[in-house]
Amino acid sequence: MDAQEQKFIAMTQPPVGGIICRLAVPCIISMLVTAFYNMADTFFVGMLHSNAATGAVGVVFSMMAIIQAVGFFFGQGSGNYMSRMLGQKHYQEASTMAANGFFSAIGAGVLICILGQIFLEPLSYLLGSTETILPYTKDYLRIILFGAPWMTASLVLNNQLRFQGSASYAMVGITLGAVLNIALDPLLIFSFNMGVAGAGLATIISQFVSFVVLLIGCSKGSNIHISIRNFKLNGHYIKHIFKGGLPSLARQSIASIATICLNNTARPYGDVVIAAMGVVQRIMQFGASAMIGFGQGFQPFCGFNYGAKLIDRVKKGFWFCVKGSFGFLCLVATLGFIFAPQLVGIFRDDPQVIACGALALRLQCCSFPFQSFIVMSNMMQQVTGRTGPATFMAIARQGIFFIPAVLFLPMAFGVLGIQMAQAVSDLCTLLCAIPLQMYILRSVSREN
């Protein structure tokens, strides 16, 4: 029995809960590590005792979200298709898609780098910079853009490894990069006196190391190797990349636009509000990372079993993940609500920033458990090829509901409107997600 056949059996026969947990553990570790080193820049830059510098990290975060959107588009688009092909035992087709996703992402990253450098200052203003934040934003953003090609490619490799059921390889690459970033941040920011530019350089160096390690991981074991000979981008593969990747592109892009809207809405209230909301974004991202990692463990399971027409296993896996993640998010939300001032204070020791951020964090904690059903539904829709519903759900939380909330609530409530916008958006998204996912589950059942 060859390695691919063994992997097929391992994904389609063991008990649902056990296999999902086994797949989820390295994904959860990867997500926690990623969120942790995403927060590292905010933490160390906050030690510069400048609200403008801290605000710049929050502003550039939206550009990093765009880069991540491109990486997830090609990574999820190719990975979803690969998992279904592996479930159907079409191994060469999966190899061709792997090469198409990888090399397309590198090309897109090069384009982002070039255009970003040409339009650096107008881009900085578009992202939400104030006059005082602008110099820090340009220093940080200029360096981040140079890393766009391998940042997008790393996300493709990470997703492809996960969808093959090899998340442990992805975990090693991400963890190594994270440790390096945390070590380089204080060295470059303080020892070399590079300030916020040092944080950017630490990020792209660590991302490059992750890229190299992930690329090596693709050549190990039963993982599909990346080969330029398999690069055959045509209408067939483009269509499937769009079908599988569009929800991720929409989700990440809308998240970036939402952050830009948040920064621009907060700009009249000063650097304190921009800095506070930037810190809260990073904290909430960290809190959600374990839950998302759990869902990422579900995705390859879902793809393999859906491809193999084992629909009952797909549905059991979905409800297992919803229940487990809901309980976890309730615990995290409770702790976040209780210790909100202390959590914000870790990143910025400024009473005004702490007061503003703590209230925003507590409001978001009230709606935080809703994400369990929202995210797991979206992941299942995406893997099973429901592009329309998956894309709608992907843009609902941060786009359809959050952007109007953050633009219009401050007109009535001032800063409180900014602080409560995410919680309002979460509630509205849940009310849409429940009937939509119930329809998807009935639709999937009819395929059995």
C-alpha positions as CSV (number, residue, x, y, z in Angstrom):
1,M,0.0,0.0,0.0
2,D,1.5,3.4,-1.0
3,A,1.7,6.5,1.1
4,Q,-1.2,8.3,-0.6
5,E,-3.5,5.3,-0.1
6,Q,-2.5,5.1,3.6
7,K,-3.3,8.8,3.9
8,F,-6.7,8.3,2.3
9,I,-7.6,5.5,4.8
10,A,-6.4,7.6,7.7
11,M,-8.7,10.5,6.7
12,T,-11.8,8.5,5.9
13,Q,-12.0,5.6,8.4
14,P,-11.0,6.6,12.0
15,P,-13.6,8.1,14.4
16,V,-14.6,11.6,13.5
17,G,-13.7,13.4,16.7
18,G,-10.3,11.7,17.0
19,I,-9.2,12.5,13.4
20,I,-10.3,16.1,13.6
21,C,-8.5,16.6,16.9
22,R,-5.3,15.0,15.5
23,L,-5.5,17.3,12.4
24,A,-6.4,20.3,14.5
25,V,-3.6,20.3,17.1
26,P,-0.8,21.4,14.7
27,C,-3.2,23.9,13.1
28,I,-4.1,25.4,16.5
29,I,-0.4,25.7,17.4
30,S,0.3,27.3,14.1
31,M,-2.5,29.8,14.5
32,L,-1.6,30.7,18.1
33,V,2.0,31.1,17.1
34,T,1.0,33.3,14.1
35,A,-1.2,35.4,16.2
36,F,1.5,35.7,18.8
37,Y,4.1,37.0,16.5
38,N,1.6,39.2,14.8
39,M,1.2,40.8,18.2
40,A,5.0,40.9,18.7
41,D,5.4,44.0,16.6
42,T,2.7,45.8,18.4
43,F,4.2,44.9,21.8
44,F,7.8,45.9,21.0
45,V,6.8,49.0,19.1
46,G,4.6,50.0,22.0
47,M,7.8,50.1,24.1
48,L,8.9,53.1,22.0
49,H,6.3,55.1,24.1
50,S,4.7,56.6,21.0
51,N,1.1,56.4,20.2
52,A,1.9,57.4,16.6
53,A,4.3,54.4,16.2
54,T,1.8,52.0,17.8
55,G,-0.9,53.5,15.5
56,A,1.3,52.9,12.4
57,V,1.5,49.2,13.2
58,G,-2.3,49.1,13.3
59,V,-2.6,51.0,10.1
60,V,-0.2,48.8,8.2
61,F,-2.0,45.7,9.6
62,S,-4.7,46.3,6.9
63,M,-2.0,46.2,4.1
64,M,-0.7,42.9,5.6
65,A,-4.3,41.7,5.5
66,I,-4.4,42.4,1.7
67,I,-1.1,40.4,1.2
68,Q,-2.6,37.6,3.3
69,A,-5.8,37.8,1.3
70,V,-3.9,37.1,-1.9
71,G,-2.0,34.2,-0.3
72,F,-5.2,32.7,1.1
73,F,-6.9,33.1,-2.2
74,F,-4.3,30.9,-4.0
75,G,-3.7,28.7,-1.0
76,Q,-7.3,27.9,-0.2
77,G,-8.3,27.8,-3.8
78,S,-5.7,25.2,-4.7
79,G,-5.9,23.4,-1.3
80,N,-9.6,22.9,-1.4
81,Y,-9.4,21.4,-4.9
82,M,-6.4,19.3,-3.9
83,S,-8.2,17.7,-0.9
84,R,-11.2,16.7,-3.1
85,M,-8.9,15.3,-5.7
86,L,-6.9,13.3,-3.1
87,G,-10.3,12.0,-1.8
88,Q,-11.0,10.8,-5.3
89,K,-7.4,9.4,-5.7
90,H,-6.6,11.7,-8.6
91,Y,-3.0,12.4,-7.4
92,Q,-1.5,14.0,-10.6
93,E,-4.4,16.4,-10.8
94,A,-3.6,17.5,-7.2
95,S,0.1,17.9,-8.1
96,T,-0.8,20.2,-11.0
97,M,-3.0,22.4,-8.9
98,A,-0.3,22.6,-6.2
99,A,2.1,24.1,-8.7
100,N,-0.5,26.5,-10.2
101,G,-1.4,27.9,-6.8
102,F,2.2,28.3,-5.7
103,F,3.7,30.1,-8.7
104,S,0.6,32.3,-9.3
105,A,0.9,33.5,-5.7
106,I,4.6,34.5,-6.1
107,G,3.7,36.5,-9.3
108,A,0.9,38.3,-7.4
109,G,3.2,39.1,-4.5
110,V,5.8,40.7,-6.9
111,L,3.0,42.8,-8.4
112,I,1.9,44.0,-4.9
113,C,5.5,44.9,-4.0
114,I,6.1,47.0,-7.1
115,L,2.8,48.9,-7.0
116,G,3.0,49.5,-3.3
117,Q,6.5,51.0,-3.5
118,I,5.4,53.3,-6.4
119,F,2.4,54.6,-4.5
120,L,3.8,54.4,-1.0
121,E,2.6,57.7,0.4
122,P,-0.9,57.8,-1.0
123,L,-1.3,54.2,0.0
124,S,-0.3,55.1,3.6
125,Y,-3.0,57.8,3.7
126,L,-5.6,55.4,2.2
127,L,-4.8,52.9,4.9
128,G,-5.8,55.5,7.6
129,S,-2.6,57.4,8.5
130,T,-2.8,60.7,10.2
131,E,0.0,63.4,9.6
132,T,1.7,62.3,12.8
133,I,1.5,58.6,12.1
134,L,2.5,58.9,8.4
135,P,6.4,58.9,8.8
136,Y,6.2,55.7,10.9
137,T,3.7,54.1,8.5
138,K,6.0,54.7,5.5
139,D,9.0,53.3,7.3
140,Y,7.1,50.2,8.3
141,L,5.1,49.7,5.1
142,R,8.1,50.1,2.8
143,I,9.8,47.1,4.3
144,I,6.7,44.9,4.6
145,L,6.0,45.3,0.9
146,F,9.4,43.8,0.0
147,G,8.4,40.6,1.7
148,A,5.1,40.3,-0.2
149,P,6.2,37.6,-2.7
150,W,7.3,35.1,-0.1
151,M,4.6,36.0,2.3
152,T,1.9,35.1,-0.3
153,A,3.8,31.9,-1.3
154,S,4.2,30.9,2.4
155,L,0.5,31.0,2.9
156,V,-0.1,28.9,-0.2
157,L,2.3,26.2,1.1
158,N,0.8,26.3,4.5
159,N,-2.7,25.8,3.2
160,Q,-1.7,23.1,0.7
161,L,0.1,21.1,3.4
162,R,-3.0,21.4,5.7
163,F,-5.4,20.3,3.0
164,Q,-3.2,17.2,2.5
165,G,-3.5,16.4,6.2
166,S,0.1,17.4,6.8
167,A,-0.4,20.3,9.1
168,S,2.6,19.3,11.3
169,Y,5.0,20.3,8.5
170,A,3.2,23.7,8.3
171,M,3.4,24.1,12.1
172,V,7.2,23.6,12.1
173,G,7.7,26.3,9.4
174,I,5.5,28.8,11.1
175,T,6.8,28.2,14.6
176,L,10.4,28.7,13.5
177,G,9.5,31.9,11.8
178,A,7.6,33.2,14.8
179,V,10.5,32.5,17.2
180,L,12.9,34.2,14.9
181,N,10.6,37.3,14.6
182,I,10.3,37.6,18.4
183,A,14.0,37.4,18.8
184,L,14.7,39.9,16.0
185,D,12.2,42.5,17.0
186,P,14.0,43.8,20.1
187,L,17.4,43.4,18.4
188,L,16.5,45.5,15.4
189,I,14.1,48.0,17.1
190,F,16.3,48.8,20.1
191,S,19.8,47.5,19.7
192,F,20.2,48.7,16.1
193,N,18.0,51.8,16.8
194,M,15.8,51.1,13.7
195,G,12.5,51.8,15.5
196,V,9.4,50.8,13.7
197,A,11.4,49.9,10.5
198,G,13.2,47.3,12.6
199,A,9.8,45.7,13.3
200,G,9.1,45.5,9.6
201,L,12.5,44.0,8.8
202,A,12.1,41.4,11.5
203,T,8.8,40.4,10.1
204,I,9.9,39.9,6.5
205,I,13.1,38.0,7.5
206,S,11.1,35.6,9.7
207,Q,8.5,35.2,6.9
208,F,11.3,34.3,4.5
209,V,12.7,31.6,6.8
210,S,9.1,30.2,7.2
211,F,8.8,30.1,3.4
212,V,12.0,28.1,3.0
213,V,11.1,25.6,5.7
214,L,7.6,25.1,4.3
215,L,9.0,24.6,0.8
216,I,11.3,21.9,2.2
217,G,8.3,20.3,4.0
218,C,6.6,19.9,0.7
219,S,9.3,17.5,-0.4
220,K,9.0,15.3,2.6
221,G,7.0,12.1,3.1
222,S,3.8,11.7,1.0
223,N,3.4,15.4,0.5
224,I,2.9,16.6,-3.0
225,H,6.1,18.2,-4.4
226,I,6.0,21.6,-6.0
227,S,7.4,21.4,-9.5
228,I,7.6,24.1,-12.2
229,R,6.9,21.3,-14.8
230,N,3.4,21.0,-13.3
231,F,2.6,24.7,-13.8
232,K,-0.1,24.6,-16.4
233,L,-2.4,27.6,-15.6
234,N,-5.5,27.4,-17.8
235,G,-9.2,28.1,-17.5
236,H,-9.9,24.8,-15.7
237,Y,-7.4,25.5,-12.8
238,I,-8.2,29.2,-12.7
239,K,-11.9,28.4,-12.3
240,H,-11.3,26.0,-9.4
241,I,-8.8,28.4,-7.7
242,F,-11.6,31.1,-7.9
243,K,-14.2,28.7,-6.6
244,G,-12.2,27.6,-3.6
245,G,-10.3,30.8,-3.0
246,L,-12.8,33.6,-3.6
247,P,-14.4,33.3,-0.2
248,S,-11.0,33.6,1.4
249,L,-10.0,36.5,-0.8
250,A,-13.3,38.2,0.0
251,R,-12.9,37.6,3.7
252,Q,-9.4,38.9,3.9
253,S,-9.9,41.8,1.6
254,I,-13.0,42.9,3.4
255,A,-11.1,42.6,6.7
256,S,-8.5,45.0,5.3
257,I,-11.1,47.4,4.0
258,A,-12.9,47.2,7.3
259,T,-9.6,48.1,9.1
260,I,-9.1,51.0,6.8
261,C,-12.7,52.2,7.5
262,L,-12.1,51.8,11.2
263,N,-8.8,53.8,11.1
264,N,-10.4,56.6,9.0
265,T,-13.5,56.7,11.3
266,A,-11.2,56.8,14.4
267,R,-8.9,59.5,12.9
268,P,-10.9,62.5,14.0
269,Y,-10.8,61.3,17.6
270,G,-6.9,61.2,17.5
271,D,-4.0,58.8,17.8
272,V,-5.3,57.4,21.1
273,V,-8.4,55.8,19.5
274,I,-6.4,54.5,16.5
275,A,-3.8,52.9,18.8
276,A,-6.5,51.4,21.1
277,M,-8.5,49.8,18.4
278,G,-5.3,48.5,16.7
279,V,-4.4,46.8,20.0
280,V,-7.9,45.3,20.4
281,Q,-7.8,43.9,16.9
282,R,-4.6,42.0,17.7
283,I,-5.9,40.7,21.0
284,M,-9.2,39.5,19.4
285,Q,-7.2,37.9,16.6
286,F,-5.2,36.0,19.1
287,G,-8.3,34.9,20.9
288,A,-9.9,33.6,17.7
289,S,-6.8,31.9,16.5
290,A,-7.2,28.6,18.4
291,M,-10.8,28.3,17.2
292,I,-9.8,29.0,13.6
293,G,-7.0,26.4,14.0
294,F,-9.7,23.9,15.1
295,G,-11.7,24.7,12.0
296,Q,-8.6,24.3,9.8
297,G,-8.3,20.7,11.2
298,F,-11.9,20.2,10.0
299,Q,-11.2,21.4,6.5
300,P,-8.9,18.6,5.1
301,F,-11.2,16.0,6.9
302,C,-14.2,17.6,5.2
303,G,-12.5,17.7,1.8
304,F,-11.3,14.1,1.8
305,N,-14.7,12.8,3.1
306,Y,-16.8,15.0,0.8
307,G,-14.7,13.9,-2.2
308,A,-15.2,10.2,-1.1
309,K,-19.0,10.8,-0.8
310,L,-19.0,10.1,3.0
311,I,-21.5,12.8,3.7
312,D,-22.6,11.6,7.2
313,R,-18.9,11.9,8.4
314,V,-18.8,15.5,7.0
315,K,-21.9,16.5,9.0
316,K,-20.7,14.8,12.2
317,G,-17.4,16.6,11.8
318,F,-19.2,20.0,11.4
319,W,-21.3,19.7,14.6
320,F,-18.3,18.4,16.5
321,C,-16.4,21.5,15.6
322,V,-19.2,23.9,16.3
323,K,-19.8,22.5,19.8
324,G,-16.2,22.3,20.8
325,S,-15.3,25.8,19.5
326,F,-18.4,27.4,21.1
327,G,-17.4,26.1,24.6
328,F,-13.8,27.3,24.1
329,L,-14.9,30.8,22.9
330,C,-17.2,31.2,25.9
331,L,-14.2,30.6,28.2
332,V,-11.9,33.0,26.3
333,A,-14.6,35.7,26.2
334,T,-15.2,35.5,29.9
335,L,-11.5,35.8,30.6
336,G,-11.2,38.7,28.1
337,F,-14.1,40.5,29.7
338,I,-12.6,40.2,33.2
339,F,-9.1,41.1,32.3
340,A,-9.6,43.6,29.5
341,P,-7.6,46.6,31.0
342,Q,-4.7,44.3,31.9
343,L,-4.6,42.8,28.4
344,V,-4.7,46.2,26.6
345,G,-2.1,47.5,29.1
346,I,0.4,44.8,28.0
347,F,0.7,46.5,24.6
348,R,0.4,50.2,25.5
349,D,0.9,51.7,29.0
350,D,-1.2,54.8,28.4
351,P,-4.3,55.3,30.6
352,Q,-6.3,56.8,27.8
353,V,-5.5,53.9,25.4
354,I,-6.3,51.4,28.1
355,A,-9.6,52.9,29.0
356,C,-10.7,53.1,25.3
357,G,-9.4,49.7,24.4
358,A,-10.8,47.9,27.5
359,L,-14.4,49.0,26.7
360,A,-14.0,48.0,23.1
361,L,-12.6,44.6,24.1
362,R,-15.4,43.9,26.6
363,L,-18.1,44.7,24.0
364,Q,-16.5,42.4,21.5
365,C,-16.2,39.6,24.1
366,C,-20.0,39.7,24.5
367,S,-20.5,38.5,20.9
368,F,-17.3,36.5,20.6
369,P,-18.8,33.0,21.0
370,F,-21.0,33.6,17.9
371,Q,-18.0,33.1,15.8
372,S,-18.0,29.4,16.4
373,F,-21.0,28.7,14.2
374,I,-20.2,31.5,11.7
375,V,-16.6,30.4,11.0
376,M,-17.3,26.6,11.0
377,S,-20.2,27.1,8.6
378,N,-18.1,29.2,6.3
379,M,-15.3,26.7,6.2
380,M,-17.7,23.8,5.4
381,Q,-19.4,25.9,2.6
382,Q,-16.0,26.7,1.1
383,V,-14.6,23.2,1.1
384,T,-17.7,21.6,-0.4
385,G,-17.6,24.1,-3.3
386,R,-20.6,26.3,-2.2
387,T,-18.9,29.4,-3.6
388,G,-21.8,31.8,-3.4
389,P,-22.9,31.2,0.2
390,A,-19.3,30.9,1.3
391,T,-18.4,34.2,-0.2
392,F,-21.5,35.9,1.3
393,M,-20.6,34.6,4.7
394,A,-17.0,35.5,4.3
395,I,-17.8,39.2,3.7
396,A,-20.8,39.4,6.0
397,R,-19.1,39.9,9.4
398,Q,-16.4,42.4,8.4
399,G,-18.0,43.9,5.3
400,I,-21.8,43.8,4.9
401,F,-22.4,44.5,8.6
402,F,-19.2,45.9,10.2
403,I,-18.4,48.6,7.6
404,P,-21.8,50.3,7.8
405,A,-21.8,49.9,11.6
406,V,-18.3,51.6,12.0
407,L,-19.3,54.4,9.6
408,F,-22.7,55.2,11.0
409,L,-22.8,54.3,14.7
410,P,-20.2,57.0,15.6
411,M,-22.6,59.6,14.2
412,A,-25.0,58.7,17.0
413,F,-22.7,57.5,19.7
414,G,-19.2,59.0,19.0
415,V,-16.3,56.9,20.1
416,L,-18.7,54.4,21.7
417,G,-20.1,53.7,18.2
418,I,-16.6,52.7,17.1
419,Q,-16.1,50.5,20.2
420,M,-19.5,48.7,19.7
421,A,-19.4,48.2,15.9
422,Q,-17.9,44.8,15.9
423,A,-20.3,43.3,18.5
424,V,-23.3,44.6,16.5
425,S,-21.8,43.1,13.3
426,D,-21.3,39.7,15.0
427,L,-24.9,39.5,16.1
428,C,-26.2,40.4,12.6
429,T,-23.9,37.9,10.9
430,L,-25.1,35.1,13.2
431,L,-28.8,35.8,12.4
432,C,-27.9,35.3,8.7
433,A,-25.6,32.3,9.2
434,I,-28.1,30.1,11.0
435,P,-30.8,29.7,8.2
436,L,-28.1,29.7,5.4
437,Q,-26.1,26.9,7.0
438,M,-29.2,24.8,7.8
439,Y,-30.1,25.0,4.1
440,I,-26.5,23.9,3.1
441,L,-26.7,20.9,5.5
442,R,-30.0,19.8,3.9
443,S,-28.4,20.3,0.5
444,V,-25.4,18.2,1.3
445,S,-27.6,15.4,2.8
446,R,-29.4,15.1,-0.5
447,E,-26.0,14.2,-2.2
448,N,-25.6,11.1,0.0
